[in-house]
């Protein structure tokens, strides 16, 4: 009986770990899909084996690299943001939108996977750090440069991203990325593997 009990406990633990991997995989896939849609190059997606449920998606932000650093640190280091050239800072509204969309897409994809794509009602989207910090930073910068900035901007963005990810074209890509990621032995997808999935679903048409 002790052996059976130990086997059951091990099975239960493995099931819990796999479920956490699934949650993390959908979260990171959401980041990747909206990041690519926003014009960022997706370099890799990884789940953290030592911390199931957590992951990291790496991007190449291209010409937005310095501006994104400035936006994310604008509250703590306004001097750096203000030191950026005028042509660079002129892209701030669009870049803030890219940041918010990409970061919000992770928890939204996680929620859609949990509740179902056809769920009707108020779908709870839990946003935690580091996503929350980046979203709040972009919202803060927008509130400074735009006197008409909506106080409900983040909630409005969540609704918008939910509608985008629920569309068949986008959700198919999220599922494919998440499945391949959590079934990978290394729990990592390379840029080549990611782009192959984008091409398979004709998602490269959204490249900007």
Backbone torsions as a table, in degrees:
resi	resn	phi	psi	omega
1	UNK	NA	-35.1	179.1
2	UNK	-64.5	-39.5	179.3
3	UNK	-64.0	-44.0	178.9
4	UNK	-61.7	-41.7	179.3
5	UNK	-62.8	-41.2	178.9
6	UNK	-66.9	-41.0	178.6
7	UNK	-63.6	-41.1	179.2
8	UNK	-64.0	-42.1	179.5
9	UNK	-63.7	-41.0	179.0
10	UNK	-65.5	-42.6	178.4
11	UNK	-61.5	-44.2	-179.8
12	UNK	-62.6	-42.1	179.8
13	UNK	-63.9	-43.5	179.4
14	UNK	-63.2	-38.7	178.7
15	UNK	-64.8	-39.7	179.1
16	UNK	-65.7	-41.0	179.0
17	UNK	-64.1	-43.7	179.7
18	UNK	-63.8	-36.5	177.8
19	UNK	-66.3	-38.9	177.2
20	UNK	-65.8	-39.6	176.3
21	UNK	-60.7	-40.5	-179.4
22	UNK	-64.3	-44.7	178.6
23	UNK	-59.7	-47.9	179.8
24	UNK	-63.5	-37.3	-178.5
25	UNK	-65.5	-42.2	178.2
26	UNK	-68.1	-37.9	178.5
27	UNK	-60.2	-50.7	-178.4
28	UNK	-68.8	-34.8	177.7
29	UNK	-63.0	-37.4	176.7
30	UNK	-61.9	-45.1	176.4
31	UNK	-57.1	-47.6	-175.3
32	UNK	-62.9	-45.1	-177.0
33	UNK	-65.0	-46.8	-179.3
34	UNK	-75.3	-28.7	175.8
35	UNK	-64.3	-45.8	178.1
36	UNK	-63.3	-44.0	179.1
37	UNK	-61.6	-29.5	-179.8
38	UNK	-83.3	-7.1	176.4
39	UNK	107.5	6.2	178.2
40	UNK	-90.5	151.2	177.2
41	UNK	-91.4	124.2	-178.4
42	UNK	-86.9	114.9	-175.8
43	UNK	-87.6	-38.8	179.4
44	UNK	-167.6	158.8	174.0
45	UNK	-131.5	131.0	-178.0
46	UNK	-138.1	146.0	168.5
47	UNK	-100.7	143.9	-179.0
48	UNK	-88.6	108.0	-175.0
49	UNK	-61.2	-36.9	-179.0
50	UNK	-73.8	-12.4	-178.4
51	UNK	-141.1	71.7	-177.5
52	UNK	-52.0	134.5	-176.8
53	UNK	105.1	-18.4	178.7
54	UNK	-105.0	156.5	179.7
55	UNK	-163.0	-178.8	178.7
56	UNK	-149.8	135.1	175.4
57	UNK	-115.7	123.8	-177.1
58	UNK	-101.0	134.3	-178.5
59	UNK	-121.3	156.9	165.0
60	UNK	-106.6	113.0	-175.3
61	UNK	-85.7	-1.8	177.4
62	UNK	59.4	-131.3	-177.2
63	UNK	-70.9	-9.4	180.0
64	UNK	-89.0	-1.2	-171.9
65	UNK	-55.1	-54.7	-178.8
66	UNK	-66.4	-39.6	-178.8
67	UNK	-64.0	-42.0	178.6
68	UNK	-62.2	-42.3	176.7
69	UNK	-59.8	-40.5	179.3
70	UNK	-65.9	-42.0	-179.8
71	UNK	-65.5	-46.8	-176.2
72	UNK	-66.2	-22.7	-178.6
73	UNK	-114.4	12.2	-174.2
74	UNK	-59.3	-34.9	-177.6
75	UNK	-72.8	-40.2	-178.0
76	UNK	-83.0	-33.6	-175.0
77	UNK	-136.0	68.8	-178.5
78	UNK	-61.3	-25.5	-178.5
79	UNK	-62.9	-38.1	179.9
80	UNK	-66.6	-45.1	178.6
81	UNK	-60.9	-44.4	-178.5
82	UNK	-70.2	-19.2	-179.8
83	UNK	-80.7	-13.1	179.1
84	UNK	-67.5	148.3	-178.0
85	UNK	-64.7	156.1	-179.1
86	UNK	-59.4	-43.2	177.8
87	UNK	-59.4	-34.9	178.7
88	UNK	-71.5	-48.3	-178.9
89	UNK	-66.1	-21.2	178.5
90	UNK	-64.6	-20.6	-179.8
91	UNK	-89.9	5.7	-174.1
92	UNK	-56.9	-49.1	-178.4
93	UNK	-57.4	-46.6	-179.0
94	UNK	-66.1	-38.3	-178.2
95	UNK	-70.8	-37.1	175.0
96	UNK	-60.9	-39.9	177.8
97	UNK	-62.4	-43.8	178.3
98	UNK	-60.6	-44.4	-179.8
99	UNK	-60.8	-50.7	-178.6
100	UNK	-60.8	-47.2	-178.4
101	UNK	-60.4	-44.7	-178.0
102	UNK	-65.8	-44.1	-177.7
103	UNK	-73.0	-39.6	-180.0
104	UNK	-66.4	-32.6	-175.8
105	UNK	-61.0	-28.5	179.1
106	UNK	-62.9	-61.5	178.8
107	UNK	-63.7	-28.8	177.8
108	UNK	-67.8	-44.6	178.0
109	UNK	-62.1	-38.7	177.4
110	UNK	-60.9	-42.7	-179.2
111	UNK	-69.1	-41.1	179.0
112	UNK	-62.5	-41.0	177.5
113	UNK	-62.5	-38.0	-178.4
114	UNK	-71.8	-47.7	-173.8
115	UNK	-90.0	-23.0	-177.7
116	UNK	102.9	144.4	-175.2
117	UNK	-67.0	-24.6	-179.0
118	UNK	-99.2	12.2	-177.9
119	UNK	-61.4	133.7	178.6
120	UNK	-113.1	128.0	-178.9
121	UNK	130.4	-171.2	-180.0
122	UNK	-80.7	108.6	-179.2
123	UNK	-89.5	118.6	-177.9
124	UNK	-72.9	123.3	178.3
125	UNK	-114.8	110.3	-178.7
126	UNK	-92.1	117.1	-179.2
127	UNK	-110.5	120.1	-179.2
128	UNK	-118.9	169.0	174.2
129	UNK	-66.5	147.5	8.0
130	UNK	-85.0	-8.3	-179.4
131	UNK	-58.4	-46.9	-176.6
132	UNK	-58.9	-41.9	-179.3
133	UNK	-62.2	-42.6	179.5
134	UNK	-67.4	-40.5	179.1
135	UNK	-64.5	-45.3	-180.0
136	UNK	-65.1	-34.3	178.7
137	UNK	-65.5	-45.0	179.4
138	UNK	-65.4	-40.4	178.1
139	UNK	-62.7	-40.3	179.1
140	UNK	-62.1	-46.8	-179.3
141	UNK	-63.5	-42.0	178.8
142	UNK	-62.6	-36.7	-179.9
143	UNK	-67.5	-24.6	179.2
144	UNK	-81.3	-41.9	-174.2
145	UNK	-88.6	-12.7	-178.1
146	UNK	-130.4	108.2	-177.9
147	UNK	-66.7	-18.4	178.9
148	UNK	-98.2	12.9	-179.0
149	UNK	-60.0	130.4	-177.3
150	UNK	-69.3	134.3	177.1
151	UNK	-71.2	-17.4	179.4
152	UNK	-102.2	23.0	-174.0
153	UNK	-55.2	-47.0	-176.1
154	UNK	-64.0	-44.7	179.1
155	UNK	-63.5	-39.8	178.0
156	UNK	-64.3	-38.4	178.7
157	UNK	-66.7	-38.3	178.0
158	UNK	-60.8	-44.4	179.5
159	UNK	-63.0	-43.8	-179.5
160	UNK	-63.1	-46.5	-179.0
161	UNK	-67.2	-35.4	176.7
162	UNK	-60.3	-44.7	178.8
163	UNK	-62.8	-40.6	-179.8
164	UNK	-65.2	-49.5	-176.6
165	UNK	-69.1	-25.3	178.7
166	UNK	-75.1	-15.1	178.9
167	UNK	-66.2	146.6	-173.6
168	UNK	-56.9	-44.1	-177.3
169	UNK	-60.1	-43.8	-177.2
170	UNK	-76.0	-43.6	-174.7
171	UNK	-67.6	-32.1	176.3
172	UNK	-60.5	-40.4	-179.5
173	UNK	-69.3	-40.9	178.1
174	UNK	-59.4	-47.2	-179.8
175	UNK	-60.7	-45.6	-178.1
176	UNK	-62.9	-44.1	178.8
177	UNK	-64.2	-46.0	-178.0
178	UNK	-63.2	-43.9	-179.2
179	UNK	-64.6	-45.3	-179.0
180	UNK	-66.9	-36.4	-179.2
181	UNK	-66.4	-49.8	-175.5
182	UNK	-74.0	-19.5	177.7
183	UNK	-93.3	-2.2	178.2
184	UNK	-74.7	138.4	178.7
185	UNK	-62.3	-34.1	-178.7
186	UNK	-92.8	-6.8	-176.7
187	UNK	56.9	35.6	179.3
188	UNK	-141.0	140.1	172.9
189	UNK	-114.1	131.5	177.9
190	UNK	-82.2	168.7	177.8
191	UNK	-58.9	-39.8	-179.9
192	UNK	-63.1	-42.3	179.6
193	UNK	-67.5	-39.7	179.3
194	UNK	-63.8	-47.1	-178.9
195	UNK	-65.4	-31.1	177.4
196	UNK	-64.5	-38.2	177.6
197	UNK	-69.7	-41.0	176.7
198	UNK	-58.8	-44.5	-179.0
199	UNK	-67.3	-39.8	179.6
200	UNK	-57.1	-38.1	-178.1
201	UNK	-99.6	14.3	179.6
202	UNK	56.1	33.0	-178.6
203	UNK	-83.6	-13.4	-179.7
204	UNK	-66.6	-13.1	177.1
205	UNK	-64.7	-17.9	-178.6
206	UNK	-92.8	1.7	179.6
207	UNK	-61.0	136.7	-177.3
208	UNK	-118.4	NA	NA
